[in-house]
Amino acid sequence: MATIRKHFVGSVLCTVCLWAAVAASAQTADQQQPKSNAAADKPAEKPKPRIRPNDAGSPIPTRAELLRGAYGPFRANNDLLYYHLDIRIDPERKFLSGKNTIRFRMLKDGTRIQLDLTDALAIDKILLGDTALKYDRDGAAVFVNFPHSLHAGQIYSIDFYYSGNPPETGRFGGFTFKRDPSGHVWINTACEESGASVWWPNKDQWRDEVESMDISVAIPSDLVDVSNGKFIGKTDLGDGYTRWDWRVHYPINNYDVSLNIGNYVHFSDQLGDLPLDFYVLPEDLGKAKTQFSQAKGMIEAYQHYFGPYPFAKDGYKLIQAPYSGMEHQSAVTYGNLFKNGYIDRHQPALRLHHHPRERPRVVWQQHHRPRSRRHVDPRRLDHLPRKPLRRIPLGHRRRHQIPQRLPSQGHQHAPHRRRARRQRRPHSRPVLQMRSHAQHPAQRRR
C-alpha cells in the first residue's frame, strides 16, 4: 500500500512538472512571436555611405562664413554701380575713419540690402540722402533697412560712415601698419583670402562688381599713397594731412582695391600710350630700376599672346611692398627681393597660371569673372588648383622677337607620344585672346 502511494505521488509530481514546463514554453513562444513579427516588419537598414578621409576632416562652415559666402536674397536684389571710398588714416593710432558712397540699381523691389564690414570696426552712421538708416549686424554682415520700398530699376546711393582700428589678418596681413628699414611708416593692404570687409564696407563677394570707383586717401603730408586707377591729384588739407585721389575707370572687385602708403619715390617709363609707373623705397631705387626694366618686355609678351592691356586708362603701376606681392588691378605690388623667380628661387622663364574658371592672371587679372561659382566652397572661392600654361621666355623684349608659336613640349612626330596624348583625359583649354569690356558688352554685367 505504501508502495502504491509512493508511485501515485511521483506520478502527480511528474505531471505537475511536465505541465509547468509546457506552460512556460508556450508563454515564452507567445512573448517571442511579436518580436519576430516586429523584426519582420522593420525595414532593413541601408548601408552607410563611404566617407572619404579628406571629406571626413572638412570643418563645418561657420555662420559668418555662410553669411559672407552665400549670394543671398539681400545681395541678389541689387546690382553694384559705383564706390567712392573716402578715408583718413592716422598711422600713430593705427586708426582709420571715413565713408564709402555706394551706388546701386535695384533688381527687385525690397526694403533691405546686405553689405559687409568686420565687427572690429564701428559703424558711425548710414545715410540715404539726409535720412539716417537703421541696420542690423550679424557678425561681419550688415543688413541695411530702408523706411520705404526701393523699386526695381531705380538707382540709389547711400553713404556708409565707419571708423576703428582694422585687424591684421590673413596671409599678407589684410591691413598692416609697419615700418620700412629706415623707420618710416609703411602701410599696405592685401586681403584676397580674408575679404575686403576687414578694412572697408562693401558688398564682400566676387559675383558683383562696380562699374567704376574713386579712391580718396588722406594721410600725413610726408607720405605717399599709391592706389588703383589713374592719379587725379593731391590736395593739401592744411592740417598736416594731404588727400590723394585716384580714379578707377573699369570694373574692379573688392579685394583688388588697395592702399600702399610709405616714403615712396617714383620713376616711370612708357610703352606706346601706356604709362608705366614705379614706386619704391629710396634705398632700393637702384636695384628697382635694374629689376623693373623687365616690365616693359613682359607686358609686350602678354599683349602678344593675350591681347591689349585691358586697363589702359588706369595705366600700369608696380609698387614695392613688404610681402611677396599681389596682382591688385593696375597697381601690382612687389616684394620679391628684386630677383627673378619666386622669393629668390630662380626660374629662367615667366610661368603663367591658368585656372579653368578664370583667365590668366598677373597683369591681366580680374578682366573677367565667372557668372556662377555654385560648385565652389564658399569659404575658399579660389581653392581649385591652377594649371600652368607653357612658359614665355623673358628674353623676348620686342614684338618682332616674340615667336609666333609657344615653344613645343615634346617631339610631335613620335607615334607613341601621339597615342599617349589621345589616351589622356582632355584638359580645359586656356583662353588666349583677351578683349576689353567694350568688345564684350554681354559679359560686362553679370
C-alpha positions in Angstrom: 0.0 0.0 0.0 2.9 2.3 0.8 4.5 1.4 -2.5 1.3 2.3 -4.4 1.1 5.6 -2.6 4.7 6.5 -3.5 4.1 5.7 -7.1 0.9 7.8 -7.1 2.7 10.8 -5.6 5.6 10.5 -8.0 3.2 10.4 -11.0 1.4 13.5 -9.8 4.7 15.4 -9.3 5.9 14.4 -12.8 2.6 15.5 -14.3 2.7 18.9 -12.5 6.3 19.4 -13.6 5.5 18.5 -17.2 2.5 20.8 -17.2 4.6 23.7 -15.8 7.3 23.1 -18.5 4.7 23.1 -21.3 3.0 26.2 -19.9 6.4 28.0 -19.6 7.4 27.0 -23.1 4.0 28.3 -24.5 4.3 31.6 -22.7 7.9 32.1 -24.0 6.7 31.4 -27.5 3.9 33.9 -27.2 6.3 36.5 -25.9 8.8 35.9 -28.7 6.2 35.9 -31.5 5.6 39.7 -31.5 9.3 40.4 -31.6 9.7 38.1 -34.5 6.8 39.9 -36.3 8.2 43.3 -35.4 11.6 42.3 -36.7 10.0 41.1 -40.0 8.0 44.4 -40.3 11.1 46.6 -39.7 12.8 47.7 -43.0 16.3 46.7 -43.5 18.9 49.3 -42.6 20.6 51.0 -45.6 24.3 50.7 -45.7 26.1 53.8 -44.6 27.8 55.8 -47.3 31.5 55.5 -47.5 33.2 58.7 -46.3 36.5 59.6 -47.9 39.2 60.5 -45.5 39.7 64.0 -46.9 35.9 64.7 -46.6 35.7 63.4 -43.1 38.1 66.0 -41.8 36.4 69.0 -43.5 35.2 71.6 -40.9 31.6 72.6 -40.9 31.2 76.2 -42.2 30.5 78.8 -39.5 27.6 81.1 -39.7 29.9 84.0 -40.5 31.4 82.0 -43.4 27.9 81.2 -44.7 26.8 84.8 -44.5 29.8 86.0 -46.4 30.0 83.2 -48.9 26.3 82.9 -49.9 24.8 85.2 -52.5 21.6 85.6 -50.5 18.4 87.5 -51.4 19.5 90.8 -50.0 22.6 90.7 -52.2 20.9 89.4 -55.3 18.2 92.1 -55.2 20.7 94.8 -56.2 23.4 95.5 -58.8 26.5 97.5 -57.8 27.4 100.5 -60.0 29.9 102.7 -58.1 32.0 103.1 -55.0 33.7 106.2 -53.6 36.0 105.2 -50.8 37.0 108.4 -48.9 39.1 107.7 -45.8 41.6 109.3 -43.4 44.4 107.3 -41.8 46.2 108.1 -38.5 49.4 106.0 -38.5 50.3 106.8 -34.9 47.0 105.5 -33.6 46.7 102.8 -36.3 43.2 104.2 -36.9 41.1 104.9 -39.9 37.8 106.7 -40.4 35.7 107.8 -43.3 32.9 106.7 -45.6 32.1 104.6 -48.7 29.5 106.0 -51.0 27.7 103.0 -52.6 25.6 103.5 -55.7 23.4 100.5 -56.8 20.5 99.6 -59.0 17.6 97.6 -57.5 16.8 94.4 -59.4 13.7 93.6 -57.3 11.5 95.7 -55.1 12.7 95.5 -51.5 13.4 97.3 -48.2 16.7 95.7 -47.3 20.2 95.0 -48.7 23.2 93.2 -47.3 26.7 94.8 -47.0 29.7 93.7 -45.1 32.2 95.2 -42.6 34.2 93.4 -39.9 32.7 93.7 -36.4 36.1 95.0 -35.3 35.2 98.3 -36.9 32.4 100.6 -35.8 29.5 101.8 -37.9 29.1 105.5 -37.3 26.0 106.0 -39.5 24.5 105.1 -42.8 22.6 107.8 -44.7 20.2 107.8 -47.7 20.5 111.5 -48.5 19.9 113.2 -45.2 17.9 110.2 -43.8 19.7 108.0 -41.2 19.0 104.4 -42.0 18.6 101.6 -39.4 20.7 98.4 -39.8 21.2 95.0 -38.2 24.6 93.5 -37.7 25.2 89.7 -37.7 29.0 89.4 -37.3 30.5 91.0 -40.4 27.2 91.1 -42.3 25.4 94.4 -42.2 21.7 94.4 -43.2 20.6 97.9 -44.1 16.9 98.6 -43.7 15.1 101.3 -45.7 12.0 103.2 -44.4 10.1 102.5 -47.7 10.4 100.1 -50.6 13.1 100.5 -53.1 11.8 99.9 -56.6 13.3 97.6 -59.3 15.2 99.5 -62.0 15.8 102.6 -59.8 19.2 103.8 -58.8 20.0 104.7 -55.2 23.1 105.9 -53.3 23.9 105.6 -49.6 26.9 106.9 -47.5 28.3 104.3 -45.1 30.4 106.0 -42.4 32.7 103.9 -40.2 35.9 104.1 -38.1 38.2 102.0 -35.9 41.4 100.0 -35.8 41.4 97.5 -38.7 42.6 94.0 -37.6 45.7 92.4 -39.1 44.7 89.1 -40.5 45.2 86.7 -43.4 48.2 85.5 -45.3 49.5 89.0 -46.1 48.0 90.8 -43.1 44.8 92.3 -44.6 45.6 95.9 -43.4 49.1 96.4 -41.9 50.9 99.2 -40.1 54.6 98.6 -40.4 57.9 100.4 -40.6 60.3 100.3 -43.5 64.1 99.6 -42.9 64.7 103.3 -42.5 62.0 103.6 -39.8 59.3 105.4 -41.9 55.6 104.5 -41.8 54.7 101.7 -44.3 51.0 100.8 -44.6 49.7 98.2 -47.1 46.5 96.2 -47.8 46.3 92.7 -49.2 43.1 90.8 -48.4 42.2 88.3 -51.1 41.6 85.4 -48.6 40.1 87.3 -45.7 38.0 89.7 -47.7 38.0 93.5 -48.2 35.4 94.0 -45.4 38.3 93.6 -43.0 39.1 97.3 -43.7 36.2 99.0 -45.6 32.5 98.5 -46.0 31.3 96.9 -49.3 29.4 94.0 -50.8 32.1 91.5 -50.0 31.7 88.8 -52.6 33.1 88.1 -56.1 29.9 87.9 -58.2 29.1 91.6 -58.5 31.5 94.4 -59.2 31.1 98.2 -59.5 31.5 99.7 -63.0 34.0 102.3 -61.7 35.4 103.7 -58.5 37.0 106.7 -56.9 39.5 106.3 -54.0 40.5 109.3 -51.8 43.0 108.8 -49.0 44.1 111.4 -46.5 47.5 110.7 -44.9 50.3 112.7 -43.2 51.8 115.0 -45.8 55.3 113.5 -45.6 53.9 110.1 -47.0 52.8 109.0 -50.4 49.7 106.9 -51.2 49.5 104.7 -54.3 46.2 103.1 -55.1 44.3 101.6 -58.1 43.4 103.6 -61.2 44.6 106.9 -62.6 46.2 109.5 -60.4 43.9 112.5 -60.4 45.8 114.8 -58.0 46.6 115.6 -54.4 45.2 118.3 -52.1 46.9 119.8 -49.0 44.2 119.8 -46.3 46.0 122.4 -44.2 46.2 120.3 -41.0 49.3 118.3 -41.8 47.4 115.9 -44.0 47.3 115.5 -47.8 44.5 113.8 -49.7 45.5 111.6 -52.7 42.8 111.0 -55.3 42.6 108.1 -57.7 40.0 107.1 -60.3 39.3 103.5 -61.5 37.7 103.5 -64.9 36.9 99.8 -65.1 35.0 97.2 -63.1 37.0 96.1 -60.1 36.4 93.6 -57.4 36.7 94.3 -53.7 39.9 92.6 -52.7 41.8 94.3 -55.6 41.2 97.7 -54.0 44.5 98.6 -52.3 46.4 101.2 -50.4 50.1 101.5 -50.4 51.4 104.2 -48.1 55.0 105.0 -47.4 58.1 107.0 -48.1 58.0 106.2 -51.8 60.0 107.6 -54.6 58.7 107.5 -58.2 60.1 106.8 -61.6 58.4 106.0 -64.9 58.6 104.5 -68.3 56.3 104.4 -71.4 55.1 101.5 -73.6 53.4 103.2 -76.5 50.5 105.2 -75.0 50.6 103.1 -71.8 52.3 104.8 -68.8 54.4 102.6 -66.6 54.8 104.0 -63.1 57.1 102.5 -60.4 57.1 103.3 -56.6 59.9 102.0 -54.4 61.7 102.9 -51.2 64.6 105.4 -51.7 67.3 102.9 -50.6 66.2 100.4 -53.2 65.9 102.8 -56.2 69.0 101.5 -58.0 68.0 97.8 -57.7 64.4 98.6 -58.7 65.5 100.4 -61.9 67.5 97.4 -62.9 64.9 94.8 -62.0 61.8 96.7 -63.2 63.4 97.3 -66.6 62.0 93.8 -67.4 58.4 95.0 -67.0 58.1 96.6 -70.5 59.2 93.3 -72.2 56.9 91.2 -70.1 53.9 93.4 -70.9 54.8 93.2 -74.6 54.8 89.4 -74.3 51.4 89.4 -72.5 49.9 91.7 -75.1 51.2 89.5 -77.9 49.8 86.3 -76.6 46.6 87.6 -74.7 45.7 90.8 -76.4 45.9 94.5 -75.4 46.4 95.5 -71.8 42.8 95.8 -70.5 43.2 98.8 -68.1 44.8 101.3 -70.4 43.0 104.4 -68.9 44.3 103.5 -65.5 47.9 102.8 -66.5 50.2 100.2 -65.0 51.9 100.6 -61.6 54.4 98.4 -59.9 54.8 99.2 -56.1 57.3 97.8 -53.6 55.6 96.1 -50.7 56.8 94.3 -47.5 55.2 90.9 -48.7 55.9 88.8 -51.8 53.3 90.6 -53.9 49.7 90.7 -55.1 48.1 91.3 -58.5 46.0 94.3 -57.5 44.3 95.7 -60.6 46.5 98.4 -62.3 48.5 98.6 -59.0 50.6 95.4 -58.7 52.5 95.1 -55.5 56.0 93.6 -55.5 58.2 92.3 -52.7 60.3 89.7 -54.4 63.8 90.9 -53.3 64.5 92.4 -56.7 65.4 89.0 -58.1 63.8 86.7 -60.7 61.9 83.6 -59.7 59.7 83.5 -56.6 61.5 84.7 -53.5 64.9 84.1 -55.0 64.1 80.7 -56.5 65.4 81.5 -59.9 63.3 80.5 -63.0 64.6 81.2 -66.5 61.1 82.0 -67.8 57.9 83.6 -66.6 55.3 81.0 -65.8 51.7 81.9 -66.4 48.9 80.3 -64.5 45.6 79.2 -65.9 42.5 78.5 -63.8 39.7 76.6 -65.6 37.2 79.2 -64.3 39.5 82.3 -64.7 41.6 83.9 -67.4 45.4 84.3 -67.0 46.3 86.4 -64.0 49.1 88.8 -63.0 48.8 91.9 -65.3 45.5 90.8 -66.9 44.0 89.5 -63.7 40.3 90.4 -62.9 39.4 91.3 -66.5 36.6 88.7 -66.4 34.8 87.0 -63.7 32.6 83.8 -63.9 28.9 84.2 -63.7 28.4 81.4 -61.2 30.5 79.6 -58.5 27.8 77.2 -57.3 30.2 74.3 -57.2 32.9 76.1 -55.2 33.3 76.0 -51.5 32.0 79.4 -50.3 34.8 79.6 -47.7 37.5 79.3 -50.3 36.3 80.6 -53.7 39.8 80.2 -55.1 40.6 76.7 -53.8 40.7 74.9 -57.2 44.2 74.2 -58.4 45.6 76.4 -61.1 47.1 74.6 -64.1 50.3 76.1 -65.6 50.4 77.2 -69.2 53.6 76.9 -71.2 56.4 79.4 -70.4 57.0 82.6 -72.2 60.8 83.3 -72.5 61.7 86.5 -70.7 64.4 87.2 -73.3 61.8 88.3 -75.9 61.6 92.1 -75.3 60.2 93.4 -78.5 57.2 92.3 -80.5 59.1 91.2 -83.6 61.3 89.0 -81.4 58.4 87.0 -79.8 57.9 83.7 -81.6 54.6 83.2 -83.4 54.0 79.9 -81.5 54.6 78.9 -77.9 57.6 76.6 -77.6 56.8 72.9 -78.3 56.7 70.5 -75.5 58.0 67.1 -76.7 58.5 65.6 -80.1 55.3 65.9 -82.0 56.3 63.4 -84.7 56.8 60.5 -82.3 53.9 58.0 -82.8 54.0 56.7 -79.2 53.6 60.3 -78.0 50.6 60.9 -80.2 48.9 57.7 -78.9 49.6 58.7 -75.4 48.2 62.1 -75.9 45.0 60.7 -77.4 44.6 58.4 -74.3 44.9 61.3 -71.9 41.9 63.0 -70.4 41.3 66.3 -72.3 42.2 69.5 -70.4 40.4 72.8 -70.3 42.0 74.9 -73.0 43.1 78.4 -71.9 41.6 81.5 -73.4 44.5 83.0 -75.4 42.7 86.2 -76.5 41.9 89.0 -74.1 39.5 91.7 -75.2 38.1 94.8 -73.5 34.7 95.0 -71.9 33.7 97.3 -74.8 34.2 94.3 -77.2 32.2 92.0 -75.0 29.1 94.0 -73.9 27.2 90.8 -72.9 30.0 90.0 -70.4 30.2 93.5 -68.9 27.4 92.9 -66.4 26.6 89.7 -64.7 
